Amino acid sequence: VRLPVLTQHALNLLSCIGCACAESTLILFMNEIGQNNTEKTNDISERENNILLALEIAVAEGLVKKEGSLYVFVHDQIQSAAYSLNPEHQRGPLHLQIGNSILKNA
């Protein structure tokens, strides 16, 4: 089964953050970093609904689980596989974008 692009992007960001991340933080990063910025809608609530749907697909596929407000990889090998899908030359810039987003929103 091939996952939707937004779900792949969510898993990619989550894998860069670590084994778990708060829903609100992941939504913030997805709104600021990468592919979700290309969505045609300017409606914030619609974008957030699309992100939540993408995350629920990952939960339904058994790749992550939701524990309260956290999304957690069900196994470290899944996190590793999601991380490895990002080409090595893009990993550093992605980590930098995440760090800049944290700094900007701190």
Accessible surface in RSA format (square Angstrom, percent):
REM  Atomic radii and reference values for relative SASA: ProtOr
REM  Chains: A
REM  Algorithm: Lee & Richards
REM  Probe-radius: 1.40
REM  Slices: 20
REM RES _ NUM      All-atoms   Total-Side   Main-Chain    Non-polar    All polar
REM                ABS   REL    ABS   REL    ABS   REL    ABS   REL    ABS   REL
RES VAL A   1   162.37 106.8  82.38  74.6  79.99 192.7  93.51  81.3  68.85 186.7
RES ARG A   2   202.39  85.0 170.13  86.7  32.26  76.8  72.88  99.6 129.52  78.5
RES LEU A   3    30.15  16.8  24.26  17.4   5.89  14.8  24.37  17.1   5.79  15.6
RES PRO A   4    64.38  46.9  52.05  47.4  12.33  44.8  64.17  53.0   0.21   1.3
RES VAL A   5    93.35  61.4  89.23  80.8   4.12   9.9  89.23  77.5   4.12  11.2
RES LEU A   6    31.05  17.3  28.35  20.3   2.71   6.8  28.79  20.2   2.26   6.1
RES THR A   7     0.10   0.1   0.10   0.1   0.00   0.0   0.00   0.0   0.10   0.2
RES GLN A   8    57.10  31.9  51.23  37.4   5.87  14.0  23.55  50.1  33.56  25.4
RES HIS A   9    13.74   7.5   9.65   6.7   4.09  10.5   9.40   9.7   4.35   5.1
RES ALA A  10     0.19   0.2   0.00   0.0   0.19   0.4   0.10   0.1   0.09   0.2
RES LEU A  11    12.05   6.7  11.92   8.5   0.13   0.3  12.05   8.5   0.00   0.0
RES ASN A  12    30.35  20.9  29.69  28.7   0.66   1.6   8.92  21.5  21.43  20.7
RES LEU A  13     0.09   0.0   0.09   0.1   0.00   0.0   0.09   0.1   0.00   0.0
RES LEU A  14     0.52   0.3   0.52   0.4   0.00   0.0   0.52   0.4   0.00   0.0
RES SER A  15     5.45   4.6   0.00   0.0   5.45  12.5   0.00   0.0   5.45   7.6
RES CYS A  16    14.76  11.2   0.00   0.0  14.76  34.7   0.29   0.7  14.47  15.6
RES ILE A  17    55.81  31.8  23.57  17.6  32.24  77.7  28.05  20.2  27.76  75.3
RES GLY A  18    20.64  25.4   0.00   N/A  20.64  25.4  20.64  56.6   0.00   0.0
RES CYS A  19    77.95  59.0  72.95  81.4   5.00  11.8  20.63  52.3  57.32  61.8
RES ALA A  20    33.74  31.0  18.74  28.9  15.00  34.1  18.74  26.4  15.00  39.7
RES CYS A  21     8.13   6.1   2.54   2.8   5.59  13.1   5.59  14.2   2.54   2.7
RES ALA A  22    30.51  28.0  27.05  41.7   3.45   7.9  27.05  38.1   3.45   9.1
RES GLU A  23    37.17  21.3  37.17  28.1   0.00   0.0   1.99   3.9  35.18  28.7
RES SER A  24    82.96  70.1  70.71  94.4  12.24  28.2  52.55 111.9  30.41  42.6
RES THR A  25    48.33  34.4  45.57  46.2   2.76   6.6  25.22  33.9  23.11  34.9
RES LEU A  26     0.00   0.0   0.00   0.0   0.00   0.0   0.00   0.0   0.00   0.0
RES ILE A  27    18.42  10.5  18.42  13.7   0.00   0.0  18.42  13.3   0.00   0.0
RES LEU A  28    58.43  32.5  55.63  39.8   2.80   7.0  58.35  41.0   0.08   0.2
RES PHE A  29     2.71   1.4   2.71   1.7   0.00   0.0   2.71   1.6   0.00   0.0
RES MET A  30     0.00   0.0   0.00   0.0   0.00   0.0   0.00   0.0   0.00   0.0
RES ASN A  31    31.76  21.9  22.81  22.0   8.96  21.6  13.02  31.3  18.75  18.1
RES GLU A  32    51.58  29.6  29.31  22.2  22.27  53.0  23.80  46.0  27.78  22.7
RES ILE A  33     4.20   2.4   4.20   3.1   0.00   0.0   4.20   3.0   0.00   0.0
RES GLY A  34    36.14  44.6   0.00   N/A  36.14  44.6  29.98  82.3   6.17  13.8
RES GLN A  35    89.71  50.2  84.09  61.5   5.62  13.4  33.50  71.3  56.21  42.6
RES ASN A  36     1.58   1.1   0.26   0.2   1.32   3.2   0.47   1.1   1.11   1.1
RES ASN A  37    82.10  56.6  53.80  52.0  28.30  68.1  25.74  61.9  56.37  54.5
RES THR A  38   107.22  76.3  84.78  85.9  22.44  53.5  74.06  99.5  33.16  50.1
RES GLU A  39    47.85  27.5  27.93  21.1  19.92  47.4  29.80  57.6  18.05  14.7
RES LYS A  40   202.78  98.9 166.29 102.0  36.49  86.9 126.65 114.0  76.14  81.1
RES THR A  41    27.60  19.6  16.89  17.1  10.72  25.5  20.26  27.2   7.34  11.1
RES ASN A  42   140.07  96.6 119.75 115.7  20.33  48.9  33.44  80.5 106.63 103.1
RES ASP A  43    73.64  51.6  62.91  62.6  10.73  25.4  28.63  67.4  45.01  44.9
RES ILE A  44   103.74  59.0 100.79  75.1   2.95   7.1 100.79  72.6   2.95   8.0
RES SER A  45    67.59  57.1  62.26  83.1   5.33  12.3  46.87  99.8  20.72  29.0
RES GLU A  46    81.59  46.8  79.36  60.0   2.23   5.3  23.24  45.0  58.35  47.6
RES ARG A  47    48.70  20.4  48.70  24.8   0.00   0.0   1.49   2.0  47.21  28.6
RES GLU A  48    60.67  34.8  60.67  45.9   0.00   0.0   4.17   8.1  56.50  46.1
RES ASN A  49    92.35  63.7  86.79  83.9   5.56  13.4  22.56  54.3  69.78  67.4
RES ASN A  50    50.25  34.7  47.28  45.7   2.96   7.1   7.34  17.7  42.91  41.5
RES ILE A  51     0.00   0.0   0.00   0.0   0.00   0.0   0.00   0.0   0.00   0.0
RES LEU A  52    55.41  30.9  55.30  39.6   0.11   0.3  55.41  38.9   0.00   0.0
RES LEU A  53   112.15  62.5 108.39  77.5   3.76   9.4 111.36  78.2   0.79   2.1
RES ALA A  54     3.62   3.3   1.92   3.0   1.70   3.9   3.24   4.6   0.38   1.0
RES LEU A  55     1.15   0.6   1.15   0.8   0.00   0.0   1.15   0.8   0.00   0.0
RES GLU A  56    77.47  44.5  74.70  56.5   2.76   6.6  40.59  78.5  36.87  30.1
RES ILE A  57    48.51  27.6  46.71  34.8   1.80   4.3  48.38  34.8   0.12   0.3
RES ALA A  58     0.00   0.0   0.00   0.0   0.00   0.0   0.00   0.0   0.00   0.0
RES VAL A  59    44.88  29.5  35.97  32.6   8.91  21.5  35.97  31.3   8.91  24.2
RES ALA A  60    89.32  82.1  47.44  73.2  41.88  95.3  58.54  82.4  30.78  81.5
RES GLU A  61    85.83  49.3  59.77  45.2  26.06  62.0   7.05  13.6  78.77  64.3
RES GLY A  62    40.23  49.6   0.00   N/A  40.23  49.6  29.94  82.2  10.28  23.0
RES LEU A  63    42.72  23.8  42.72  30.6   0.00   0.0  42.72  30.0   0.00   0.0
RES VAL A  64     2.58   1.7   0.25   0.2   2.33   5.6   0.25   0.2   2.33   6.3
RES LYS A  65    91.66  44.7  91.28  56.0   0.38   0.9  43.05  38.7  48.62  51.8
RES LYS A  66    88.09  43.0  60.61  37.2  27.49  65.4  26.36  23.7  61.74  65.8
RES GLU A  67    85.19  48.9  72.98  55.2  12.21  29.1  37.09  71.7  48.10  39.3
RES GLY A  68    69.50  85.7   0.00   N/A  69.50  85.7  46.02 126.3  23.47  52.6
RES SER A  69    72.64  61.4  64.07  85.5   8.58  19.8  40.70  86.7  31.94  44.7
RES LEU A  70    71.95  40.1  71.95  51.5   0.00   0.0  71.95  50.5   0.00   0.0
RES TYR A  71     0.41   0.2   0.41   0.2   0.00   0.0   0.00   0.0   0.41   0.5
RES VAL A  72    22.16  14.6  22.16  20.1   0.00   0.0  22.16  19.3   0.00   0.0
RES PHE A  73    10.70   5.4   1.13   0.7   9.57  24.9   1.13   0.7   9.57  27.4
RES VAL A  74    64.06  42.2  36.33  32.9  27.72  66.8  36.74  31.9  27.32  74.1
RES HIS A  75    98.54  53.9  91.96  63.9   6.58  16.8  67.15  69.2  31.40  36.5
RES ASP A  76    95.92  67.2  83.71  83.3  12.21  28.9  39.38  92.7  56.54  56.4
RES GLN A  77   117.33  65.6 113.29  82.8   4.04   9.6  40.15  85.5  77.18  58.5
RES ILE A  78    43.29  24.6  41.60  31.0   1.69   4.1  43.00  31.0   0.29   0.8
RES GLN A  79    37.37  20.9  37.37  27.3   0.00   0.0   5.28  11.2  32.09  24.3
RES SER A  80    60.83  51.4  53.49  71.4   7.34  16.9  22.81  48.6  38.02  53.3
RES ALA A  81    55.15  50.7  49.03  75.7   6.12  13.9  54.37  76.6   0.77   2.0
RES ALA A  82    10.26   9.4   6.11   9.4   4.16   9.5   8.71  12.3   1.56   4.1
RES TYR A  83    60.47  28.2  60.47  34.4   0.00   0.0  44.47  33.4  16.00  19.7
RES SER A  84    67.94  57.4  49.63  66.2  18.31  42.2  35.36  75.3  32.58  45.6
RES LEU A  85   143.67  80.0 118.31  84.6  25.36  63.8 121.76  85.5  21.91  59.0
RES ASN A  86     9.74   6.7   7.62   7.4   2.12   5.1   1.83   4.4   7.91   7.6
RES PRO A  87    59.64  43.5  48.15  43.9  11.49  41.8  59.64  49.2   0.00   0.0
RES GLU A  88   138.27  79.4 124.82  94.4  13.45  32.0  40.70  78.7  97.57  79.7
RES HIS A  89   140.16  76.6 115.13  80.0  25.03  64.0  96.62  99.6  43.55  50.7
RES GLN A  90    83.88  46.9  81.74  59.7   2.15   5.1  23.19  49.4  60.69  46.0
RES ARG A  91    53.13  22.3  53.13  27.1   0.00   0.0  11.51  15.7  41.61  25.2
RES GLY A  92    46.27  57.1   0.00   N/A  46.27  57.1  37.80 103.7   8.47  19.0
RES PRO A  93    77.68  56.6  73.90  67.4   3.78  13.8  76.67  63.3   1.01   6.3
RES LEU A  94    18.89  10.5  17.63  12.6   1.26   3.2  18.55  13.0   0.34   0.9
RES HIS A  95    73.33  40.1  65.12  45.3   8.20  21.0  47.77  49.2  25.56  29.7
RES LEU A  96   116.13  64.7 109.70  78.5   6.43  16.2 115.50  81.1   0.63   1.7
RES GLN A  97    83.42  46.6  79.16  57.8   4.27  10.2  26.75  56.9  56.67  43.0
RES ILE A  98    12.43   7.1  12.43   9.3   0.00   0.0  12.43   9.0   0.00   0.0
RES GLY A  99    34.07  42.0   0.00   N/A  34.07  42.0  28.96  79.5   5.10  11.4
RES ASN A 100    79.55  54.9  75.73  73.2   3.81   9.2  24.84  59.8  54.71  52.9
RES SER A 101     5.76   4.9   2.06   2.7   3.70   8.5   4.94  10.5   0.82   1.1
RES ILE A 102    97.38  55.4  92.57  69.0   4.81  11.6  96.24  69.3   1.14   3.1
RES LEU A 103   139.02  77.4 126.35  90.4  12.67  31.8 127.82  89.8  11.20  30.1
RES LYS A 104   151.72  74.0 116.06  71.2  35.67  84.9  87.84  79.1  63.88  68.0
RES ASN A 105    68.53  47.3  33.84  32.7  34.69  83.5  17.42  41.9  51.11  49.4
RES ALA A 106   114.93 105.7  41.32  63.8  73.60 167.4  78.38 110.4  36.54  96.8
END  Absolute sums over single chains surface
CHAIN  1 A     6168.9       4960.2       1208.7       3635.5       2533.4
END  Absolute sums over all chains
TOTAL          6168.9       4960.2       1208.7       3635.5       2533.4
